């Protein structure tokens, strides 16, 4: 419907340009949006307000000329001018109802588009240090990153999902020392416990497995424990593999998979970090100060220069980040989206500045970032802070075990990434209309129930009869639902380009609300065969769109609740 209205407006503009009412060189982008108030029609445009000045007319006068120049269309029942010059379009009932035919014909493909044109996109998300269980913040990153990847794929992009393992540096040494202490019988309460050691019960699990000589099968390595509490290097290798496996298992339970697992240690092993440092020096962007090597990131928009190499010769975290992103660019990813926690905000300018200093042809402002805010977990209105297994934070596994995968994914993806999120365990567990994921899934199950009832009453759905009688869907609630269904493809495209998966969650809640309203107001199982089948077809279309949208969020669409 929206495309139809845009086409009508394009032809009206061409007519006014031929009449010299509008300059011939004008090529405006025509914006048509769903009307906010049903009394004002189904769609509206502010085109007359945009073009009034070049036309030398008042907006309302231009709106009148545009309306007069509109070709006739069976898809539009009425056009009105409102306010200073807004043009409102009312969709003809039969035209609006044709979305049912389109949804049923397209099935799972409804809403998918080709706006990406096969462009390669890498989405990096989660990227947790392999030093402990995934916490709820990692879970939010996993939900947003995976949903964003699904959205981009549905919009024609060639997506690669990547997980970056920070398996080098001080935190890994602290992990090894912690496991070694546990293997020697030292506890966090002892004075001999490492100053920066990890205290969760999971450290005990790793130590026991190491002493038992277990073999760990991680995604790219198989490590057999040496069972020697004095061999710190062996403990380090085993602990990293053990926790990588644990994180992988948690992510699989969450319905998240990756195409590439990239190891920070490989950047050092392959000489990438040293080569990046040399290139930055060769380009003349480094200097020595107080025994450290600095990069002039202020030349590229940073608020201060950054240390590349410390006085002791070790590189800072900043340099391997730059080396890693250079590697991404060299792998051909002209679009890279990093989904990370808001605590990475300070690294955005730093990494981009470092990449510009390489003078490698990388565009300014590359890569892109989606940063998510913290998650507050509550039960009975009180914040839940601790997990016995992790020791100091709520884990992703805690949430999945408490409320299930569907509710966890929906809740973590349903808010804007840059807004703080309160995860109410009681709400997520409830089977009520206040629980958004239950409310959406119940709409899907309700249609399935309608179809089972039709079969039980020996009045099964007749597809051909339904399609021939879609014009009977003329009740106000039916028209509202039809218009909501018609907007789904636009929502998918807009959410993908804006990188905002929460738009899908919000759309599904609106669609479910309008379906439930329609179901309660308009009787489906009427005696008239044509009317009944048309209404069943509307329900089937709603079910299909609900299922398609839930799939983009990685949430199931149950047939019974």
Secondary structure, DSSP 8 states (H G I E B T S, - for coil): -HHHHHHHHHHHHHHHHHTTSS-TT------EEE-SSGGG-SEEE-HHHHHHHHHTS-HHHHHHHHHHH----TTEEEEEEETTTEEEEEE-HHHHHHHHHHHHHHGGGTT---TTTT-EEEEEE----TTS--BHHHHHHHHHHHHHHHHHHHTT-EEEEEEEE--SSHHHHHHHHHHHHHHTT--TTSTTS-TT---SHHHHHHHHHHHTT-EEE-SS-EEE----TT-HHHHHHHHHHHHHHHHHHHHHHTT---SEEEEHHHHHHTTHHHHHHHHHHHTT-EEEETTEEEE-GGGGT-SS-EEEE-TTS-B-HHHHHHHHHHHHHHTT-SEEEEEEEGGGHHHHHHHHHHHHHTTSS--TT-SEEEEE--EEEEETTEE----TTTSSS-BHHHHHHHH-HHHHHHHHHSS-TTS-EEEEHHHHH--STTSHHHHHHHHHHHHHHHHHHHHHTT----HHHHHHTGGG--SHHHHHHHHHHHTHHHHHHHHHHHT-THHHHHHHHHHHHHHHHHHHHS-SS-S-HHHHHHHHHHHHHHHHHHHHHHHHTT----S--
